[in-house]
Amino acid sequence: MKTRSLYCLIPLLLGALPQTLSACPMCMGAQNGPTASAVNNAIYIMFGVLGLIFTGIGSLVFSLYRRAKNSSLENAGFAAMGPEVKEACHHA
């Protein structure tokens, strides 16, 4: 019960301090300042990290697909062999 009232009290306290609710320079339109270039660089880095993650996931899926395809082709060739060859392979 105390935590619920605390969660209601925090927004009220922040609302009482207008300087904490003021917008950052990016939101206010300072497009050529150092903050703007820092935010743009951070966005580019985040896109790069996401690109690396998605490339890694895609290559993993492709690798698993290739392994499954090669495995099914090997199993199809193994099924075409005679029973004596299968027994010799299992005993080896």
C-alpha positions as CSV (number, residue, x, y, z in Angstrom):
1,M,0.0,0.0,0.0
2,K,2.9,2.4,0.8
3,T,4.6,1.8,-2.6
4,R,1.3,2.6,-4.4
5,S,1.0,5.9,-2.7
6,L,4.7,6.6,-3.3
7,Y,4.2,6.0,-7.1
8,C,1.4,8.5,-7.0
9,L,3.4,11.0,-5.0
10,I,6.5,11.1,-7.3
11,P,4.7,12.6,-10.4
12,L,3.1,15.2,-8.2
13,L,6.4,16.2,-6.7
14,L,8.0,16.4,-10.2
15,G,5.1,18.5,-11.4
16,A,5.7,21.0,-8.6
17,L,9.2,21.6,-9.9
18,P,8.7,23.1,-13.4
19,Q,12.5,23.3,-14.2
20,T,12.6,19.4,-14.1
21,L,9.8,19.2,-16.6
22,S,11.3,21.6,-19.2
23,A,12.3,20.1,-22.5
24,C,15.9,19.4,-23.5
25,P,17.6,21.5,-26.2
26,M,16.9,18.9,-28.8
27,C,13.2,19.2,-28.2
28,M,13.3,22.9,-28.2
29,G,14.9,23.1,-31.6
30,A,18.7,23.6,-31.2
31,Q,19.6,21.6,-34.3
32,N,23.2,22.8,-34.8
33,G,24.5,22.5,-31.2
34,P,26.8,19.9,-29.8
35,T,23.9,18.0,-28.2
36,A,22.3,17.5,-31.6
37,S,25.4,15.9,-33.1
38,A,25.9,13.7,-30.0
39,V,22.3,12.5,-30.2
40,N,22.7,11.8,-33.9
41,N,25.9,9.8,-33.3
42,A,24.2,7.8,-30.6
43,I,21.4,6.9,-32.9
44,Y,23.8,5.8,-35.6
45,I,25.6,3.6,-33.1
46,M,22.4,2.1,-32.0
47,F,21.5,1.3,-35.6
48,G,24.9,-0.3,-36.1
49,V,24.5,-2.5,-33.0
50,L,21.0,-3.6,-34.1
51,G,22.4,-4.3,-37.6
52,L,25.1,-6.5,-36.2
53,I,22.6,-8.4,-34.0
54,F,20.2,-9.0,-36.8
55,T,23.0,-10.0,-39.1
56,G,24.2,-12.5,-36.5
57,I,20.7,-13.9,-36.0
58,G,20.2,-14.2,-39.8
59,S,23.5,-16.0,-40.3
60,L,22.7,-18.4,-37.5
61,V,19.3,-19.2,-39.0
62,F,20.9,-19.7,-42.4
63,S,23.6,-21.9,-41.0
64,L,21.0,-24.1,-39.2
65,Y,19.0,-24.3,-42.4
66,R,22.0,-25.5,-44.4
67,R,22.9,-28.1,-41.7
68,A,19.4,-29.4,-41.7
69,K,19.3,-29.5,-45.5
70,N,22.6,-31.4,-45.7
71,S,21.6,-33.7,-42.9
72,S,18.4,-34.7,-44.7
73,L,20.3,-35.3,-48.0
74,E,22.7,-37.6,-46.2
75,N,19.9,-39.5,-44.5
76,A,18.1,-39.9,-47.8
77,G,21.3,-41.4,-49.3
78,F,21.7,-43.7,-46.2
79,A,18.1,-44.9,-46.6
80,A,18.8,-46.0,-50.2
81,M,21.5,-48.4,-49.1
82,G,20.9,-52.0,-48.6
83,P,20.3,-53.5,-45.1
84,E,23.7,-55.2,-44.9
85,V,25.4,-51.8,-45.4
86,K,23.3,-50.2,-42.7
87,E,24.2,-53.0,-40.3
88,A,27.9,-52.6,-41.1
89,C,27.7,-48.8,-40.5
90,H,26.0,-49.3,-37.2
91,H,28.5,-51.9,-35.9
92,A,31.5,-49.8,-36.9
